[in-house]
Amino acid sequence: MAVVAPLLMLTYGLLRWVDGMDGDRGNGPAWDVGHTAFFVAMVLFAFLAVQMRRLVIARRPALGRAAKAAASIAAAAAVFGVACFLWVITGDLFDAFRERAPLPDPLETAGPAFFGLGIVTLLALLAAARRLPWWSPALFLAGFLAIPVDLDLLPFAAAAILIAFAPLARLGGTRPPESQPEPSRAARR
């Protein structure tokens, strides 16, 4: 998931360029395939957020209750943001959906922000637990912030996010490590 989601996002960014080559962006094969790739990428990002939360919580000795609560809140924020993205993508693919159920304006702004903050928080918690390098959350944030600057920067953003997630992929996918019994107090001394 940590590799496939950014690659699908990259596919969307590249197909967005292709779709705009004729000066018009909209319904056509590049538009539809690109948006479908982006839809799947966002679904994978939601699953990835849940898995990153599990990785944070699996680090019981290293992180306190506050970090575990922050991981749960961050994962929920990321999933909420993904839901907003999916709503907009569905509207981009199906005009009738967008006309009947437009995403409220406040959610169009808040959704991406919640997604970005949720993911960067999860990456930062994993970096704090020394599971990821410090630059992983920083690079994700740089890539993510490039998107609202100009949507034509999507390929750059996707590449940055892919590099940011690469260490996560090396953690053995996104599955938490096998649970081991917590050491006794005597063993921890």
C-alpha positions in Angstrom: 0.0 0.0 0.0 2.8 2.4 0.9 4.2 2.1 -2.7 1.0 1.4 -4.7 -1.0 4.4 -3.4 1.6 7.0 -4.4 2.1 5.3 -7.7 -1.6 5.5 -8.5 -1.5 9.1 -7.5 1.4 9.6 -9.9 -0.7 7.9 -12.6 -3.4 10.4 -11.9 -1.1 13.3 -12.1 0.4 12.2 -15.4 -2.9 11.4 -16.9 -4.2 14.8 -15.8 -1.3 16.3 -17.9 -2.3 14.1 -20.9 -5.9 15.1 -20.5 -5.1 18.8 -20.5 -2.9 18.7 -23.7 -5.8 19.7 -25.9 -6.5 22.7 -23.7 -9.6 21.1 -22.1 -9.8 19.0 -19.1 -12.8 16.8 -18.6 -14.6 13.7 -19.6 -12.5 11.4 -21.7 -10.4 8.3 -21.3 -7.4 10.0 -19.7 -9.7 11.9 -17.3 -11.7 8.7 -16.4 -8.7 6.4 -15.9 -6.8 9.1 -14.0 -9.6 9.8 -11.6 -10.2 6.1 -11.1 -6.5 5.6 -10.3 -6.8 8.5 -7.8 -9.9 7.0 -6.3 -8.2 3.7 -5.7 -5.1 5.6 -4.3 -7.2 7.4 -1.8 -8.9 4.2 -0.6 -5.4 2.7 -0.1 -4.3 5.8 1.8 -7.2 5.3 4.2 -6.2 1.7 4.8 -2.6 2.8 5.1 -3.6 5.4 7.8 -5.3 2.6 9.8 -2.2 0.4 9.5 0.1 3.2 10.5 -2.0 3.7 13.6 -1.5 0.1 14.4 2.3 0.4 14.0 2.3 3.4 16.4 0.2 1.6 19.0 2.4 -1.6 18.7 5.3 0.5 20.1 3.9 0.3 23.6 7.1 0.8 25.5 8.4 3.7 23.4 5.2 5.8 23.3 2.8 6.9 26.0 -0.9 7.1 26.0 -0.9 10.6 24.5 0.9 9.4 21.4 -1.5 6.5 21.1 -4.5 8.8 21.4 -2.8 11.1 18.8 -2.4 8.2 16.5 -6.1 7.3 16.7 -7.2 10.9 16.2 -4.7 11.3 13.2 -6.0 8.1 11.6 -9.6 9.2 12.0 -8.7 12.6 10.5 -7.0 11.0 7.6 -9.9 8.6 6.9 -12.3 11.5 7.1 -10.2 13.4 4.6 -10.1 10.5 2.3 -13.9 10.3 2.4 -14.1 13.9 1.3 -11.6 13.2 -1.5 -13.7 10.2 -2.6 -16.8 12.4 -2.7 -15.2 14.9 -4.9 -13.6 12.3 -7.2 -17.0 10.6 -7.6 -18.5 13.9 -8.6 -15.7 14.5 -11.1 -16.4 11.1 -12.7 -20.2 11.3 -12.6 -21.8 14.7 -13.3 -25.2 13.6 -12.0 -23.7 12.7 -8.6 -22.0 16.1 -8.3 -25.2 17.9 -9.2 -27.4 15.9 -6.8 -24.9 15.7 -3.9 -22.2 18.4 -4.0 -19.7 18.3 -1.3 -20.3 21.3 1.0 -17.7 24.0 0.6 -16.4 23.8 4.1 -15.7 20.1 3.6 -13.9 20.8 0.3 -11.4 22.8 2.3 -11.3 20.8 5.5 -11.2 17.3 4.0 -7.8 17.6 2.3 -6.4 19.4 5.4 -7.6 16.6 7.7 -6.1 14.0 5.4 -2.7 15.8 5.2 -2.5 16.5 8.9 -3.6 13.0 9.8 -1.0 11.3 7.6 1.9 13.7 8.6 1.0 13.2 12.3 1.1 9.4 11.9 4.4 9.6 10.0 5.8 11.9 12.7 4.8 9.5 15.5 6.5 6.7 13.7 9.6 8.8 13.2 9.5 9.7 17.0 9.4 6.0 17.7 12.4 5.6 15.5 10.5 3.4 13.0 10.9 5.9 10.2 13.6 8.6 9.4 12.9 12.2 10.4 12.6 13.3 6.8 9.7 11.0 6.0 7.0 13.2 7.5 8.8 16.3 6.2 8.9 15.0 2.7 5.3 13.9 2.8 4.3 17.4 3.9 6.3 19.1 1.2 4.7 16.9 -1.5 1.2 17.3 0.0 1.6 21.1 0.2 2.6 21.3 -3.5 -0.8 20.1 -4.6 -2.8 23.2 -3.6 -0.1 25.4 -5.1 -0.8 24.0 -8.6 -2.5 20.8 -9.5 0.0 20.4 -12.3 2.5 19.6 -9.5 0.7 16.3 -8.8 3.4 14.2 -10.3 6.1 15.9 -8.2 3.8 15.6 -5.1 3.2 11.9 -5.8 7.0 11.3 -6.2 7.7 13.0 -3.0 5.0 11.0 -1.2 6.4 7.8 -2.7 9.9 8.6 -1.3 8.4 9.6 2.0 6.5 6.3 2.3 9.4 4.1 1.0 10.8 3.5 4.5 7.3 2.5 5.7 7.2 -0.1 2.9 10.4 -1.6 4.2 8.9 -2.1 7.6 7.5 -5.3 6.2 4.5 -3.8 4.4 2.3 -2.0 6.9 1.5 -4.9 9.2 2.5 -4.3 12.8 5.3 -6.5 14.2 4.3 -9.7 15.8 2.9 -9.1 19.3 5.3 -10.2 22.0 4.5 -10.3 25.6 5.4 -7.2 27.4 8.5 -7.7 29.6 7.9 -8.0 33.3 8.9 -5.0 35.5 12.0 -6.9 36.7 13.1 -7.5 33.1 12.7 -3.8 32.3 15.0 -2.7 35.1 
